């Protein structure tokens, strides 16, 4: 959530990686409020930047605050199948992978 006072009241917008997400805001007693709720994140959001811009003119740069998404995944054990082969013989092995989204 971002709350900004100002005269004239600013426009307050939310952006993700330079893409506009939300340009709706409420004005109450000369205070502007815009709240962004991100319901869930997935792996594609890693290192994404969410930024709130507030501007009340077209002369100066907007006030900006941002957050960058970082995430850590709990490690999991991956079972390995140990196989032995004689030199010169053909064979294969199985390597399971754990994928999350």
Residue frames relative to the residue before (quaternion, step in Angstrom):
aa qw qx qy qz dx dy dz
X 1.0000 0.0000 0.0000 0.0000 0.00 0.00 0.00
X 0.0794 -0.7766 0.6236 0.0417 3.53 -1.07 0.77
X 0.0724 -0.7824 0.6186 -0.0002 3.54 -0.95 0.98
X 0.0194 0.8098 -0.5830 0.0628 3.57 -0.78 1.05
X 0.2429 -0.7143 0.6292 0.1865 3.59 -1.02 0.80
X 0.2329 0.7928 -0.5512 0.1158 3.57 -1.20 0.12
X 0.1558 -0.7580 0.6255 0.0995 3.52 -1.29 0.43
X 0.4310 -0.3306 -0.7930 0.2760 1.55 -0.92 2.28
X 0.6578 -0.5055 0.3545 0.4314 3.61 -1.18 0.40
X 0.4338 -0.7214 0.4737 0.2586 3.60 -0.89 0.86
X 0.4142 -0.5957 0.5950 0.3458 3.51 -1.38 0.14
X 0.1380 -0.7918 0.5933 0.0453 3.57 -0.94 0.90
X 0.0128 0.8201 -0.5670 0.0757 3.56 -0.62 1.17
X 0.2827 -0.7315 0.5952 0.1751 3.55 -1.27 0.53
X 0.1057 -0.7939 0.5988 0.0007 3.55 -1.02 0.95
X 0.1195 -0.7392 0.6531 0.1128 3.56 -1.26 0.51
X 0.8341 -0.1343 0.0477 0.5328 3.56 -0.57 1.20
X 0.7217 -0.4672 0.2233 0.4592 3.59 0.84 1.06
X 0.5875 0.5148 -0.3931 0.4851 3.61 1.21 0.38
X 0.4454 -0.7041 0.4879 0.2604 3.57 -0.76 1.06
X 0.1838 -0.7937 0.5744 0.0796 3.58 -0.82 1.05
X 0.8191 -0.0310 0.1003 0.5639 3.57 0.87 -0.95
X 0.0108 -0.8021 0.5971 -0.0059 3.56 -0.75 1.04
X 0.4672 0.6391 -0.4688 0.3919 3.58 1.18 0.55
X 0.0815 0.7882 -0.6052 0.0761 3.55 -1.01 0.78
X 0.3325 -0.7225 0.5724 0.1993 3.54 -1.28 0.42
X 0.1948 -0.7511 0.6205 0.1134 3.55 -1.15 0.74
X 0.1058 0.7746 -0.6140 0.1088 3.57 -0.81 1.06
X 0.8375 -0.0733 -0.0029 0.5415 3.58 -0.65 1.15
X 0.6951 -0.5037 0.2537 0.4459 3.58 0.87 1.03
X 0.5974 0.5073 -0.3800 0.4912 3.59 1.21 0.44
X 0.2320 -0.7814 0.5707 0.0995 3.56 -0.83 1.06
X 0.0532 -0.8034 0.5928 -0.0156 3.55 -0.93 0.96
X 0.0525 0.7547 -0.6526 0.0417 3.53 -1.08 0.87
X 0.1044 -0.8110 0.5755 0.0124 3.56 -0.71 1.09
X 0.1376 -0.7726 0.6170 0.0592 3.56 -0.90 0.99
X 0.0846 -0.7757 0.6248 0.0266 3.56 -0.84 1.03
X 0.1455 -0.7621 0.6277 0.0632 3.56 -0.77 1.08
X 0.3453 -0.7920 0.4690 0.1834 3.56 -0.33 1.28
X 0.7986 -0.1113 0.0888 0.5848 3.58 0.92 -0.78
X 0.2626 -0.7372 0.6020 0.1584 3.52 -1.25 0.52
X 0.0953 -0.7681 0.6250 0.1018 3.55 -1.19 0.48
X 0.7791 -0.3808 0.2279 0.4428 3.54 -1.32 0.10
X 0.6253 0.5539 -0.3465 0.4267 3.61 1.07 -0.64
X 0.6260 0.5448 -0.3358 0.4456 3.61 1.25 -0.31
X 0.4250 0.7150 -0.4623 0.3073 3.60 1.25 -0.16
X 0.8454 0.0818 -0.1400 0.5089 3.56 -0.88 1.12
X 0.3925 0.6847 -0.5105 0.3414 3.61 1.17 0.41
X 0.2704 -0.7524 0.5805 0.1543 3.54 -1.19 0.59
X 0.1434 -0.7498 0.6420 0.0714 3.56 -0.88 1.03
X 0.0090 -0.8235 0.5652 -0.0483 3.58 -0.72 1.07
X 0.2326 -0.7346 0.6233 0.1334 3.52 -1.15 0.77
X 0.1204 -0.7911 0.5990 0.0298 3.57 -0.81 1.08
X 0.0385 -0.7738 0.6321 0.0156 3.57 -1.02 0.85
X 0.1037 0.7954 -0.5856 0.1166 3.55 -0.80 1.05
X 0.0890 -0.8034 0.5854 0.0630 3.58 -0.99 0.78
X 0.7536 0.2191 -0.2135 0.5818 3.58 1.19 0.53
X 0.4309 -0.6915 0.5056 0.2836 3.55 -1.26 0.12
X 0.5207 0.6402 -0.4043 0.3945 3.57 1.25 0.41
X 0.7882 0.2586 -0.1369 0.5413 3.58 0.81 -0.99
X 0.6111 -0.5452 0.4271 0.3833 3.54 -1.30 0.35
X 0.5311 -0.6332 0.4448 0.3451 3.61 -1.06 0.61
X 0.4906 -0.5773 0.5446 0.3597 3.53 -1.31 0.37
X 0.0524 -0.8158 0.5754 -0.0250 3.58 -0.80 1.01
X 0.0145 0.7411 -0.6710 -0.0166 3.51 -1.13 0.77
X 0.0347 -0.8308 0.5548 -0.0272 3.57 -0.92 0.84
X 0.1673 -0.7379 0.6424 0.1218 3.50 -1.38 0.28
X 0.2354 -0.7599 0.5926 0.1264 3.56 -1.05 0.84
X 0.4043 -0.7356 0.5003 0.2123 3.55 -0.86 1.02
X 0.0344 0.7447 -0.6657 0.0342 3.52 -0.97 0.99
X 0.0088 -0.8100 0.5864 -0.0076 3.58 -0.97 0.71
X 0.1885 -0.7497 0.6265 0.0990 3.49 -1.23 0.68
X 0.2376 -0.7645 0.5841 0.1336 3.52 -0.98 0.84
X 0.4945 -0.6397 0.5025 0.3063 3.51 -0.99 0.89
X 0.4487 -0.6971 0.4840 0.2800 3.56 -0.86 0.92
X 0.1651 -0.7723 0.6053 0.0999 3.54 -1.19 0.55
X 0.4949 -0.6424 0.4962 0.3100 3.52 -1.20 0.54
X 0.1564 -0.7679 0.6165 0.0757 3.53 -0.93 0.92
X 0.3510 -0.7527 0.5093 0.2254 3.60 -0.58 1.07
X 0.1975 -0.7692 0.5992 0.1018 3.54 -1.02 0.83
X 0.2657 -0.7223 0.6137 0.1765 3.52 -1.13 0.67
X 0.2147 -0.7893 0.5662 0.1017 3.54 -0.58 1.17
X 0.0152 -0.8006 0.5974 -0.0429 3.57 -0.67 1.14
X 0.2378 -0.7556 0.5939 0.1406 3.55 -1.13 0.68
X 0.0703 -0.7870 0.6127 0.0174 3.56 -1.01 0.85
X 0.4374 -0.6616 0.5401 0.2814 3.52 -1.17 0.60
X 0.5958 -0.5683 0.4244 0.3768 3.57 -1.08 0.69
X 0.8018 0.2700 -0.2253 0.4831 3.54 -0.94 0.93
X 0.6270 0.5133 -0.3583 0.4637 3.61 1.22 -0.13
X 0.4297 -0.6811 0.5205 0.2837 3.56 -1.19 0.45
X 0.1209 0.7854 -0.5998 0.0941 3.54 -1.21 0.46
X 0.2491 -0.7519 0.5847 0.1752 3.54 -1.24 -0.27
X 0.2023 -0.7597 0.5962 0.1627 3.53 -1.26 0.00
X 0.3811 -0.7110 0.5558 0.2008 3.52 -1.28 0.48
X 0.0266 -0.7933 0.6078 -0.0227 3.57 -0.78 1.04
X 0.1906 -0.8035 0.5525 0.1135 3.62 -0.16 1.21
X 0.1832 -0.7696 0.6024 0.1057 3.56 -1.19 0.56
X 0.2644 -0.7349 0.6032 0.1618 3.52 -1.15 0.68
X 0.0411 -0.8128 0.5801 -0.0356 3.58 -0.55 1.20
X 0.0194 -0.7876 0.6155 0.0209 3.57 -1.03 0.75
X 0.1586 -0.7748 0.6059 0.0864 3.52 -1.20 0.59
